[in-house]
């Protein structure tokens, strides 16, 4: 499965593209180096906390390390969806940085 990563300047986030060669899908992800911590901070800001569904208690930090939440993934299953991402990406690049010569 091919995979390409583009890091942000501050290295806190990575944009990752993954795809299958047989045309099933293309996945676009925005990954955070500290995904679990960010998720917990969002919950805390909203006055919420993560609790174990079985025990009703907050999970230990070492259990959270194995959760594997690292960001958000969008799976595009149609060629037209990816074509739109490419068109919007080109337009936004041109507006932000100017057109390529």
C-alpha positions as CSV (number, residue, x, y, z in Angstrom):
1,X,0.0,0.0,0.0
2,X,1.7,3.2,-1.1
3,X,1.9,6.0,1.4
4,X,3.3,9.6,1.2
5,X,3.7,12.0,4.2
6,X,4.0,15.8,4.2
7,X,5.2,17.3,7.5
8,X,4.1,20.8,8.6
9,X,6.8,23.3,9.3
10,X,6.4,22.9,13.1
11,X,6.4,19.1,12.8
12,X,3.3,18.9,15.1
13,X,1.2,17.6,12.2
14,X,1.6,15.4,9.2
15,X,-0.7,15.1,6.1
16,X,-0.6,11.5,4.9
17,X,-2.0,10.1,1.7
18,X,-2.5,6.3,1.4
19,X,-4.0,4.4,-1.4
20,X,-4.5,1.0,-2.9
21,X,-3.3,0.4,-6.4
22,X,-6.4,-1.5,-7.5
23,X,-8.6,1.6,-7.2
24,X,-10.6,0.8,-4.0
25,X,-9.8,4.1,-2.2
26,X,-7.5,7.0,-1.4
27,X,-7.2,8.0,2.3
28,X,-6.3,11.5,3.4
29,X,-5.2,11.9,7.0
30,X,-4.2,14.8,9.2
31,X,-2.1,13.2,12.0
32,X,-0.9,14.8,15.2
33,X,2.3,13.8,16.9
34,X,0.4,13.9,20.2
35,X,-3.1,12.8,19.2
36,X,-4.3,11.3,22.4
37,X,-3.1,14.3,24.5
38,X,-4.9,16.6,22.1
39,X,-8.1,14.6,22.3
40,X,-8.0,14.6,26.1
41,X,-7.4,18.4,26.1
42,X,-10.5,18.9,23.9
43,X,-12.6,16.9,26.3
44,X,-11.2,18.8,29.3
45,X,-12.0,22.1,27.7
46,X,-15.5,21.0,27.2
47,X,-15.7,19.9,30.9
48,X,-15.7,16.2,29.9
49,X,-13.4,13.3,30.7
50,X,-12.7,10.0,29.2
51,X,-13.9,7.0,31.2
52,X,-13.6,3.3,30.8
53,X,-17.0,1.9,29.7
54,X,-16.6,-1.2,31.9
55,X,-15.3,0.3,35.1
56,X,-16.6,3.9,34.9
57,X,-13.1,5.2,35.9
58,X,-10.6,7.3,34.1
59,X,-8.1,5.0,32.3
60,X,-4.5,4.9,33.3
61,X,-2.1,6.9,31.0
62,X,-0.3,3.8,30.0
63,X,-3.6,2.3,28.7
64,X,-4.2,5.4,26.6
65,X,-0.8,5.1,25.0
66,X,-2.0,2.0,23.3
67,X,-5.2,3.6,22.0
68,X,-3.6,4.5,18.7
69,X,-5.6,7.7,18.1
70,X,-3.3,9.9,16.0
71,X,-5.6,12.1,14.0
72,X,-8.4,12.1,11.5
73,X,-8.8,10.0,8.4
74,X,-11.0,10.6,5.4
75,X,-11.5,7.7,2.9
76,X,-12.3,8.7,-0.6
77,X,-13.9,5.9,-2.6
78,X,-14.7,7.7,-5.8
79,X,-12.4,9.1,-8.3
80,X,-14.5,12.3,-8.5
81,X,-14.0,13.0,-4.8
82,X,-10.2,12.9,-5.2
83,X,-10.4,15.0,-8.4
84,X,-12.3,17.7,-6.4
85,X,-9.6,17.6,-3.7
86,X,-7.0,18.2,-6.3
87,X,-8.9,21.0,-8.0
88,X,-9.6,22.8,-4.6
89,X,-5.9,22.2,-3.6
90,X,-4.7,23.8,-6.8
91,X,-7.0,26.8,-6.4
92,X,-6.1,27.3,-2.8
93,X,-2.4,27.0,-3.6
94,X,-2.7,29.6,-6.4
95,X,-4.6,32.0,-4.1
96,X,-2.3,31.6,-1.2
97,X,1.1,31.5,-3.0
98,X,0.4,32.7,-6.6
99,X,0.2,30.8,-9.8
100,X,3.0,28.6,-11.0
101,X,4.6,30.1,-14.1
